[in-house]
């Protein structure tokens, strides 16, 4: 069941979907986040299929396509407006309107999963990670990048739901992912965690 705050969150992205791609924050913030995520994909991984959770307008998938031009691209986002824009801007990809907690994808169907700055919006973070593990192929990789508010600012920030690095590592372990690396970036306001599904 989608809660009232979750519904309001999705509606907020619905309202912004038509102008989201043109926001100054894309170049100032989100493109930097995407570069961090792409840089931390393990060397040598050549994914046949890539999934972006909370894909928005498909911007990260378009960047991934330039690096892995033959990979199948899939995006998932709960906001219909975002998915509509993503389909228009990224016609080579397949997009689904869906919550991460119930991914409409087959088991063991994806080599590489990204989630950039959407984790703090998830209703059930552990269930979302378990779903990602389910759709990952053995030895598949999940790159999670999310905002971390220092000094208790999470209590007053509108997207202030925070989890500690240790909590994220614990959720990865519970879901069956081995943490390969975890680090902070962008003046420590960003936490990156990379996990790999066991064989």
C-alpha beads as a LAMMPS data file, in Angstrom:
LAMMPS data file: protein, C-alpha beads

199 atoms
198 bonds

1 atom types
1 bond types

-500.0 500.0 xlo xhi
-500.0 500.0 ylo yhi
-500.0 500.0 zlo zhi

Masses

1 110.0

Atoms # bond

1 1 1 0.000 0.000 0.000
2 1 1 1.291 3.473 -0.907
3 1 1 1.226 5.824 2.091
4 1 1 0.001 9.434 1.991
5 1 1 3.532 10.955 2.183
6 1 1 4.625 8.582 -0.581
7 1 1 1.677 9.629 -2.755
8 1 1 2.483 13.307 -2.186
9 1 1 6.115 12.631 -3.093
10 1 1 5.130 10.994 -6.386
11 1 1 2.689 13.809 -7.164
12 1 1 5.492 16.322 -6.640
13 1 1 7.568 14.583 -9.312
14 1 1 4.501 14.391 -11.568
15 1 1 4.161 18.167 -11.431
16 1 1 7.840 18.668 -12.286
17 1 1 8.114 16.013 -14.990
18 1 1 7.649 18.386 -17.939
19 1 1 10.470 20.704 -16.859
20 1 1 12.659 18.287 -14.878
21 1 1 15.102 17.643 -17.711
22 1 1 15.729 21.378 -18.158
23 1 1 16.388 22.162 -14.495
24 1 1 19.715 23.837 -13.725
25 1 1 20.214 21.105 -11.102
26 1 1 20.762 18.545 -13.862
27 1 1 24.143 19.966 -14.837
28 1 1 25.028 21.315 -11.408
29 1 1 24.176 18.236 -9.344
30 1 1 22.663 15.193 -11.031
31 1 1 25.198 14.902 -13.873
32 1 1 27.960 14.881 -11.245
33 1 1 26.132 12.137 -9.345
34 1 1 25.802 10.108 -12.541
35 1 1 29.518 10.413 -13.277
36 1 1 30.306 9.134 -9.777
37 1 1 27.964 6.164 -10.235
38 1 1 29.356 5.238 -13.639
39 1 1 32.954 5.575 -12.444
40 1 1 32.365 3.047 -9.657
41 1 1 31.093 0.264 -11.906
42 1 1 33.695 -2.508 -11.507
43 1 1 36.367 -2.552 -14.185
44 1 1 35.742 -5.269 -16.705
45 1 1 31.986 -5.480 -16.242
46 1 1 30.324 -5.505 -19.651
47 1 1 26.616 -5.564 -18.888
48 1 1 24.153 -6.942 -21.390
49 1 1 21.293 -5.335 -19.441
50 1 1 21.152 -2.208 -17.275
51 1 1 18.350 -1.096 -14.937
52 1 1 17.914 2.371 -13.426
53 1 1 15.657 2.639 -10.367
54 1 1 13.992 6.037 -9.985
55 1 1 15.082 6.763 -13.539
56 1 1 13.314 10.103 -13.897
57 1 1 13.644 11.267 -17.497
58 1 1 16.207 8.585 -18.400
59 1 1 19.259 10.826 -18.209
60 1 1 21.549 8.262 -16.539
61 1 1 20.491 5.546 -18.985
62 1 1 21.454 7.779 -21.912
63 1 1 24.912 8.196 -20.398
64 1 1 25.171 4.440 -19.825
65 1 1 24.260 3.852 -23.472
66 1 1 27.295 5.800 -24.650
67 1 1 29.545 3.553 -22.533
68 1 1 27.761 0.256 -23.247
69 1 1 26.029 0.822 -26.591
70 1 1 24.795 -2.759 -26.991
71 1 1 23.280 -3.094 -23.501
72 1 1 19.507 -3.382 -23.058
73 1 1 18.293 -0.405 -21.065
74 1 1 15.398 -0.440 -18.600
75 1 1 14.108 2.280 -16.313
76 1 1 11.615 2.207 -13.459
77 1 1 9.955 5.207 -11.845
78 1 1 6.715 5.586 -9.867
79 1 1 5.808 8.903 -11.546
80 1 1 3.943 8.442 -14.835
81 1 1 4.989 11.874 -16.058
82 1 1 8.667 11.060 -15.602
83 1 1 8.259 7.795 -17.473
84 1 1 6.418 9.576 -20.296
85 1 1 9.316 12.030 -20.667
86 1 1 11.867 9.213 -20.422
87 1 1 10.157 7.309 -23.259
88 1 1 10.211 10.436 -25.409
89 1 1 13.862 11.262 -24.713
90 1 1 15.228 7.712 -24.571
91 1 1 13.296 5.669 -27.143
92 1 1 15.885 2.882 -27.193
93 1 1 15.023 1.949 -23.582
94 1 1 12.058 0.219 -21.953
95 1 1 10.374 2.021 -19.069
96 1 1 7.922 0.890 -16.398
97 1 1 5.766 2.867 -13.981
98 1 1 6.485 0.990 -10.780
99 1 1 7.664 1.173 -7.203
100 1 1 11.012 -0.440 -6.440
101 1 1 9.358 -2.695 -3.875
102 1 1 7.554 -4.616 -6.645
103 1 1 9.745 -4.556 -9.747
104 1 1 7.946 -5.852 -12.867
105 1 1 11.022 -7.738 -14.095
106 1 1 11.968 -11.441 -14.193
107 1 1 14.355 -13.045 -11.726
108 1 1 18.057 -12.925 -12.649
109 1 1 17.448 -10.701 -15.684
110 1 1 19.821 -7.761 -15.113
111 1 1 23.605 -7.380 -14.943
112 1 1 23.869 -3.849 -13.571
113 1 1 21.433 -1.779 -11.483
114 1 1 21.746 1.907 -10.634
115 1 1 19.839 4.015 -8.154
116 1 1 20.921 7.631 -7.845
117 1 1 19.312 9.979 -5.303
118 1 1 16.048 8.046 -5.097
119 1 1 16.795 5.737 -2.149
120 1 1 15.593 8.235 0.471
121 1 1 12.197 8.278 -1.287
122 1 1 11.648 4.502 -1.077
123 1 1 8.806 3.357 1.130
124 1 1 10.530 0.118 2.204
125 1 1 14.258 0.321 1.565
126 1 1 15.094 -3.262 2.546
127 1 1 12.309 -4.673 0.384
128 1 1 13.536 -2.527 -2.510
129 1 1 17.071 -3.884 -2.181
130 1 1 15.700 -7.432 -1.987
131 1 1 13.822 -6.835 -5.236
132 1 1 16.998 -5.551 -6.858
133 1 1 18.873 -8.649 -5.691
134 1 1 16.092 -10.803 -7.149
135 1 1 16.397 -9.269 -10.622
136 1 1 20.214 -9.240 -10.597
137 1 1 21.993 -12.108 -12.263
138 1 1 24.606 -13.986 -10.226
139 1 1 27.618 -11.657 -9.835
140 1 1 25.471 -8.738 -10.973
141 1 1 26.250 -5.312 -9.506
142 1 1 24.113 -2.715 -7.734
143 1 1 25.417 0.876 -7.512
144 1 1 23.480 2.912 -4.938
145 1 1 24.125 6.646 -4.640
146 1 1 22.096 8.742 -2.222
147 1 1 22.084 11.978 -0.269
148 1 1 23.381 12.003 3.302
149 1 1 22.484 14.960 5.473
150 1 1 25.156 15.626 8.127
151 1 1 24.790 17.116 11.602
152 1 1 21.151 16.158 12.069
153 1 1 19.942 18.207 9.090
154 1 1 17.931 15.193 7.973
155 1 1 15.361 16.046 10.631
156 1 1 14.460 19.357 8.980
157 1 1 15.160 18.647 5.289
158 1 1 12.021 17.824 3.250
159 1 1 13.689 14.617 2.056
160 1 1 15.352 13.989 5.360
161 1 1 14.848 10.239 5.687
162 1 1 18.365 9.086 6.363
163 1 1 20.158 5.810 6.839
164 1 1 23.702 5.431 8.115
165 1 1 26.444 3.746 6.077
166 1 1 26.329 0.817 8.501
167 1 1 22.566 0.483 8.066
168 1 1 22.928 0.438 4.281
169 1 1 25.633 -2.236 4.517
170 1 1 23.361 -4.248 6.784
171 1 1 20.478 -4.051 4.318
172 1 1 22.757 -5.128 1.467
173 1 1 23.847 -8.148 3.525
174 1 1 20.254 -9.068 4.448
175 1 1 19.286 -8.898 0.777
176 1 1 22.171 -11.124 -0.337
177 1 1 24.575 -8.517 -1.688
178 1 1 28.283 -8.413 -0.847
179 1 1 29.425 -4.809 -0.371
180 1 1 32.392 -4.182 -2.666
181 1 1 32.960 -0.573 -1.713
182 1 1 31.323 2.225 0.252
183 1 1 32.467 5.818 0.306
184 1 1 31.330 9.406 0.610
185 1 1 31.551 11.948 -2.190
186 1 1 30.767 15.588 -2.967
187 1 1 31.889 17.037 0.372
188 1 1 30.506 13.984 2.159
189 1 1 26.882 14.819 1.276
190 1 1 26.683 11.730 -0.958
191 1 1 27.033 8.102 0.082
192 1 1 27.931 5.519 -2.557
193 1 1 27.554 1.809 -1.895
194 1 1 28.418 -0.853 -4.477
195 1 1 27.233 -4.407 -3.950
196 1 1 27.524 -7.631 -5.903
197 1 1 25.158 -10.563 -5.878
198 1 1 26.830 -13.843 -4.984
199 1 1 27.277 -16.566 -7.616

Bonds

1 1 1 2
2 1 2 3
3 1 3 4
4 1 4 5
5 1 5 6
6 1 6 7
7 1 7 8
8 1 8 9
9 1 9 10
10 1 10 11
11 1 11 12
12 1 12 13
13 1 13 14
14 1 14 15
15 1 15 16
16 1 16 17
17 1 17 18
18 1 18 19
19 1 19 20
20 1 20 21
21 1 21 22
22 1 22 23
23 1 23 24
24 1 24 25
25 1 25 26
26 1 26 27
27 1 27 28
28 1 28 29
29 1 29 30
30 1 30 31
31 1 31 32
32 1 32 33
33 1 33 34
34 1 34 35
35 1 35 36
36 1 36 37
37 1 37 38
38 1 38 39
39 1 39 40
40 1 40 41
41 1 41 42
42 1 42 43
43 1 43 44
44 1 44 45
45 1 45 46
46 1 46 47
47 1 47 48
48 1 48 49
49 1 49 50
50 1 50 51
51 1 51 52
52 1 52 53
53 1 53 54
54 1 54 55
55 1 55 56
56 1 56 57
57 1 57 58
58 1 58 59
59 1 59 60
60 1 60 61
61 1 61 62
62 1 62 63
63 1 63 64
64 1 64 65
65 1 65 66
66 1 66 67
67 1 67 68
68 1 68 69
69 1 69 70
70 1 70 71
71 1 71 72
72 1 72 73
73 1 73 74
74 1 74 75
75 1 75 76
76 1 76 77
77 1 77 78
78 1 78 79
79 1 79 80
80 1 80 81
81 1 81 82
82 1 82 83
83 1 83 84
84 1 84 85
85 1 85 86
86 1 86 87
87 1 87 88
88 1 88 89
89 1 89 90
90 1 90 91
91 1 91 92
92 1 92 93
93 1 93 94
94 1 94 95
95 1 95 96
96 1 96 97
97 1 97 98
98 1 98 99
99 1 99 100
100 1 100 101
101 1 101 102
102 1 102 103
103 1 103 104
104 1 104 105
105 1 105 106
106 1 106 107
107 1 107 108
108 1 108 109
109 1 109 110
110 1 110 111
111 1 111 112
112 1 112 113
113 1 113 114
114 1 114 115
115 1 115 116
116 1 116 117
117 1 117 118
118 1 118 119
119 1 119 120
120 1 120 121
121 1 121 122
122 1 122 123
123 1 123 124
124 1 124 125
125 1 125 126
126 1 126 127
127 1 127 128
128 1 128 129
129 1 129 130
130 1 130 131
131 1 131 132
132 1 132 133
133 1 133 134
134 1 134 135
135 1 135 136
136 1 136 137
137 1 137 138
138 1 138 139
139 1 139 140
140 1 140 141
141 1 141 142
142 1 142 143
143 1 143 144
144 1 144 145
145 1 145 146
146 1 146 147
147 1 147 148
148 1 148 149
149 1 149 150
150 1 150 151
151 1 151 152
152 1 152 153
153 1 153 154
154 1 154 155
155 1 155 156
156 1 156 157
157 1 157 158
158 1 158 159
159 1 159 160
160 1 160 161
161 1 161 162
162 1 162 163
163 1 163 164
164 1 164 165
165 1 165 166
166 1 166 167
167 1 167 168
168 1 168 169
169 1 169 170
170 1 170 171
171 1 171 172
172 1 172 173
173 1 173 174
174 1 174 175
175 1 175 176
176 1 176 177
177 1 177 178
178 1 178 179
179 1 179 180
180 1 180 181
181 1 181 182
182 1 182 183
183 1 183 184
184 1 184 185
185 1 185 186
186 1 186 187
187 1 187 188
188 1 188 189
189 1 189 190
190 1 190 191
191 1 191 192
192 1 192 193
193 1 193 194
194 1 194 195
195 1 195 196
196 1 196 197
197 1 197 198
198 1 198 199
